[in-house]
Amino acid sequence: MNDLQRRTLAAHPAPPETPLEALAHVLAIFADEPDEMVVLTATTRIYPEAPWTGLRLGDLRKVLNDHAHVLAERIRNSERLRDYTDDHMSDCNMAADEIDPEESQ
């Protein structure tokens, strides 16, 4: 296991189970990368007006931001997360508050 794998496992002990959780997971792993980072290439050199199509990290961040409240509520109300220790649940709630701060007030 390399260093990135060890840090990922330590920070995220359970794999994501839904597409929205997977998106948050990817963004957490690549939090320090720039918005311009290519994540998924759909096409290259097919459209003259758009030589590249796909998703960049900034696109994924916008999608998550647009759905932050839904994701935060899923984290706060997750039955699966309730099985973790109180400390871990507190960390999850803090993460939900970071994602959706208006809801935590």
Secondary structure, DSSP 8 states (H G I E B T S, - for coil): --HHHHHHHHH--S---SHHHHHHHHHHHTTTS-TT-EEEEEEEEEETTEEEEEEEHHHHHHHHHHTHHHHHHHHHT-HHHHTS-HHHHHHHHHHHHHHSHHHH-
